[in-house]
Amino acid sequence: MSSKKNVVPEARAALEKFKMEAASEVGVNLKQGYNGHLTSREAGSVGGQMVKNMIKSYEQSMK
């Protein structure tokens, strides 16, 4: 079973947009599709920024 299987397939476009925005915020140049050229540091900074933004959004919704 693939770990990339989305529970909600309609969310794929929104997740891609979110990932591109996070990459832009940290200065990582992503392209559509496969990004095998990224270093572990770059990929980690994109993922970390995504988590940071999700936590911020959740905290704001709690107010």
HUHUVEN-V694192 format. One line per field, one symbol per residue. ss: DSSP state (h for helix, s for strand, l for the rest). phi: phi as a letter, one per 20 degrees, with the letter a starting at -180 (. if undefined). Layout:
ss->???
phi->???
This chain:
ss->llllllllhhhhhhhhhhhhhhhhhhlllllllllllllhhhhhhhhhhhhhhhhhhhhhhhl
phi->.ffefefdgfegfffffffffffffdmdeecfnfcffffffffffffffffgfffgfffffff
